[in-house]
């Protein structure tokens, strides 16, 4: 069993379905991993405080100001650092898993101090793989992912951009990892910083991946997997799409729009792993 001082986890909530939350909490504690789990609840009410009775390791923080996904996880990350933790899991409430993914990921990171961030294989609810590791995006890449045309050229682009043709079980260093289920090396976080709270939602995980990738490995670890109820909300809600656009502007203002020589270098190095 992992020591309390070694690892922690956090889930950011907003009017989260109780059965969904119960499922992911079950997944975490079913592994017999004794780690603090921070529930950062951005809902207006504290109805989800009832989960304090679920397990003594749950720490509930009501946060109705709702500063955003990354800023809310930062609350838990900071507390974990103050408690002397070495590792911290970022977990979405729509995640669940049947087997222990926590111990294998920590064991792998423990054996390589150059790893700053890790993500397991992420599966759709039907068991198909979500293509979440990526190259660093350009503005054209973001637009093309939305348009998906012309089909033949798009297929060639997306296969490379989302690294879809990499061997299914290959462990590799991906420039961008999704924040739906991520293991952070807190020594890396101390060095590069936590989530940038300028991002309310969307792109905050890409920004953090890039900052960590500059100095550490950001590893895709498909030897273990979790299920993720991917909803693609920005494609269905005008409000979320506006947030998506605002975050995209924030990201490219920060890192560069069309002139970004570092992006080209990082992507070239990433692709060289598969030659």
matplotlib code that plots the C-alpha trace (Angstrom):
import matplotlib.pyplot as plt

x = [0.0, 1.3, 2.1, -0.2, 2.9, 3.5, 0.4, -2.9, -5.7, -8.3, -11.6, -13.2, -17.0, -19.8, -23.3, -21.8, -24.2, -23.9, -23.9, -21.1, -19.1, -19.7, -18.4, -15.1, -14.5, -15.2, -12.6, -10.0, -10.5, -11.1, -7.4, -6.6, -4.4, -4.5, -4.3, -6.0, -8.7, -9.6, -13.1, -13.1, -16.7, -17.5, -21.3, -23.3, -24.6, -22.6, -24.9, -21.9, -20.4, -22.2, -19.3, -17.2, -18.9, -17.8, -14.1, -12.0, -9.4, -11.8, -11.2, -14.1, -13.6, -16.6, -15.5, -18.6, -16.6, -15.9, -12.5, -12.2, -10.9, -7.1, -7.4, -9.6, -7.2, -4.4, -6.0, -5.6, -2.1, -0.9, -2.3, -0.6, 2.7, 2.3, 1.6, 4.8, 3.3, 5.5, 2.7, -0.8, -3.5, -5.9, -9.1, -12.3, -15.6, -16.6, -13.7, -13.8, -11.6, -11.9, -8.3, -5.5, -4.0, -2.7, 0.1, 1.6, 1.7, 3.4, 5.9, 6.8, 7.3, 9.3, 11.8, 12.4, 12.8, 12.9, 9.1, 7.0, 3.6, 1.9, -1.4, -2.8, -4.7, -8.1, -11.1, -14.6, -17.4, -17.5, -13.9, -12.5, -9.4, -9.7, -6.9, -5.8, -2.0, -1.1, 1.5, 1.6, -1.2, -1.1, -4.2, -4.8, -4.7, -7.5, -9.6, -9.0, -10.1, -13.4, -14.0, -12.7, -12.6, -11.4, -11.7, -8.6, -6.2, -7.9, -7.3, -3.6, -3.4, -5.3, -3.4, -0.2, -1.5, -3.1, -0.4, -3.0, -0.6, 1.7, 1.7, -1.2, 1.0, 4.0, 5.1, 6.2, 6.9, 3.9, 4.0, 0.4, -1.5, -5.2, -6.1, -9.0, -6.7, -3.1, -0.4, 1.8, 5.3, 5.1, 8.8, 8.2, 5.2, 7.3, 9.7, 7.4, 4.3, 0.8, -2.1, -2.3, -5.5, -6.0, -7.6, -11.1, -11.6, -10.0, -6.3, -5.1, -3.9, -2.2, -0.4, 0.8, 1.9, 4.0, 5.6, 6.4, 7.5, 10.1, 12.0, 10.7, 9.2, 5.4, 4.6, 1.7, 1.5, -1.0, -0.2, -3.1, -6.4, -9.4, -12.8, -13.9, -17.3, -16.1, -18.9, -17.3, -19.3, -17.8, -19.3, -22.8, -23.1, -22.6, -21.6, -18.9, -17.8, -17.2, -15.1, -13.2, -12.5, -11.4, -9.0, -7.6, -6.9, -5.2, -3.1, -1.9, -1.3, 0.9, 2.8, 2.7, 0.2, 1.8, 5.4, 6.4, 9.8, 9.8, 6.5, 8.1, 11.1, 9.2, 6.8, 9.7, 11.5, 8.2, 7.7, 11.3, 10.4, 8.4, 10.8]
y = [0.0, 3.5, 5.8, 8.8, 11.0, 9.6, 10.4, 12.2, 12.9, 15.5, 15.7, 19.0, 19.0, 21.1, 19.9, 16.4, 13.5, 11.6, 8.1, 9.2, 10.5, 7.4, 5.3, 7.1, 7.2, 3.5, 3.0, 4.9, 3.2, -0.2, -0.4, -0.3, 2.7, 4.8, 8.3, 11.6, 12.4, 16.1, 16.9, 20.6, 21.4, 24.5, 24.0, 26.8, 24.4, 22.0, 19.0, 16.8, 17.2, 14.0, 12.2, 13.0, 10.0, 7.8, 7.4, 9.0, 10.0, 12.2, 16.0, 18.1, 21.8, 23.9, 26.4, 28.2, 31.1, 28.5, 29.9, 27.1, 23.6, 24.2, 26.8, 24.5, 21.6, 23.9, 24.2, 20.4, 20.4, 23.1, 21.2, 18.0, 19.8, 21.2, 17.7, 16.4, 14.3, 13.3, 12.5, 13.8, 12.4, 14.7, 12.8, 13.8, 12.8, 10.9, 8.5, 5.0, 1.9, -1.8, -2.6, -0.8, 1.8, 3.9, 1.7, 0.8, 4.4, 5.5, 2.6, 3.5, 7.2, 6.2, 4.4, 7.5, 10.9, 12.5, 11.9, 14.9, 13.8, 10.6, 9.5, 6.0, 4.7, 6.3, 4.2, 5.1, 3.4, 0.8, 0.0, 1.7, 3.9, 7.7, 9.3, 11.8, 12.1, 14.7, 16.9, 20.6, 22.3, 25.2, 27.4, 25.6, 22.2, 23.3, 24.6, 21.5, 19.2, 21.1, 21.1, 17.6, 18.4, 17.6, 14.0, 12.4, 15.2, 15.4, 11.7, 12.1, 15.1, 13.6, 10.3, 12.2, 15.0, 12.5, 9.9, 7.3, 5.1, 4.5, 0.9, 0.4, -0.7, 1.6, 3.8, 7.1, 10.8, 12.8, 16.6, 16.9, 14.8, 15.1, 16.3, 13.8, 11.4, 12.5, 11.7, 14.7, 14.5, 17.3, 18.0, 19.0, 21.1, 22.9, 23.7, 24.7, 25.8, 24.6, 25.1, 28.6, 30.0, 32.3, 29.2, 28.8, 25.5, 23.9, 24.1, 24.3, 20.7, 21.4, 24.4, 22.4, 19.5, 21.9, 23.5, 20.1, 18.7, 21.5, 20.0, 16.5, 13.6, 13.6, 9.9, 8.1, 4.8, 2.5, -0.6, 0.4, 2.0, 3.9, 4.6, 8.1, 9.3, 11.8, 14.3, 16.9, 19.6, 22.5, 20.9, 20.9, 24.0, 27.6, 28.7, 26.0, 26.7, 30.4, 29.3, 27.0, 29.9, 32.2, 29.5, 28.9, 32.6, 32.6, 29.6, 31.0, 34.4, 32.8, 30.4, 31.9, 31.7, 30.9, 31.6, 29.0, 27.4, 25.6, 23.8, 22.6, 21.3, 19.5, 17.9, 16.8, 15.2, 13.5, 12.0, 10.8, 8.2, 6.3, 6.1]
z = [0.0, -0.9, 1.9, 2.5, 2.0, -1.5, -3.5, -3.5, -6.0, -6.8, -8.6, -9.5, -9.3, -10.6, -10.1, -10.6, -10.7, -7.5, -9.0, -11.4, -8.6, -6.5, -9.4, -9.7, -6.0, -5.8, -8.5, -6.6, -3.2, -4.6, -5.4, -1.7, -2.3, 0.9, -0.5, 0.2, -2.3, -2.6, -3.9, -5.0, -5.4, -7.6, -7.3, -5.7, -3.0, -0.9, -1.5, -2.5, 1.0, 1.8, 0.2, 3.3, 4.9, 2.1, 3.1, 5.8, 3.2, 1.3, 1.8, 0.7, -0.2, -1.2, -3.8, -5.2, -6.8, -9.5, -10.8, -13.4, -13.8, -13.5, -10.7, -8.7, -9.1, -8.0, -4.6, -4.1, -5.7, -3.3, -0.3, -1.5, -1.8, 1.7, 3.0, 1.4, -1.4, -4.3, -6.8, -7.5, -9.8, -11.7, -12.2, -14.0, -12.4, -15.6, -15.2, -13.8, -13.9, -12.8, -12.0, -10.1, -12.5, -9.7, -8.4, -11.8, -12.9, -9.7, -9.8, -13.4, -12.5, -9.3, -11.5, -13.8, -12.1, -15.6, -16.0, -15.1, -16.2, -17.2, -18.7, -19.1, -22.1, -22.1, -23.4, -24.5, -22.6, -25.4, -24.9, -28.0, -27.6, -27.3, -29.3, -26.6, -26.8, -29.4, -31.0, -30.1, -32.0, -34.4, -35.0, -38.3, -36.5, -34.1, -37.0, -39.1, -36.2, -36.2, -39.9, -40.7, -44.5, -47.1, -45.9, -47.4, -46.4, -42.9, -42.4, -43.1, -40.8, -37.9, -37.9, -37.4, -35.1, -32.7, -33.1, -34.2, -36.1, -33.1, -31.9, -29.4, -26.4, -27.0, -24.1, -25.5, -24.8, -26.1, -26.1, -25.1, -22.6, -21.7, -18.2, -17.8, -15.9, -15.3, -12.8, -11.9, -10.5, -7.9, -8.1, -11.7, -10.7, -8.2, -11.0, -13.9, -11.9, -11.5, -14.0, -15.5, -14.0, -17.1, -18.6, -17.2, -19.0, -22.1, -23.1, -19.5, -19.7, -23.1, -21.6, -18.5, -20.7, -22.8, -19.8, -18.3, -21.6, -22.0, -19.0, -18.3, -20.1, -20.5, -20.9, -22.5, -20.6, -22.3, -20.2, -18.0, -19.0, -17.6, -19.0, -19.8, -20.7, -23.3, -24.1, -26.4, -24.8, -26.9, -30.0, -28.5, -26.3, -27.6, -24.1, -23.9, -27.5, -26.5, -23.6, -25.9, -28.3, -25.5, -24.2, -27.7, -28.0, -24.5, -25.5, -28.8, -27.4, -24.8, -27.0, -30.5, -33.3, -36.7, -35.7, -33.1, -33.8, -30.5, -31.5, -34.7, -32.9, -30.2, -32.7, -34.9, -31.9, -30.8, -34.3, -34.4, -31.7, -34.2, -37.1]

ax = plt.figure().add_subplot(projection="3d")
ax.plot(x, y, z, "-o")
ax.set_aspect("equal")
plt.show()
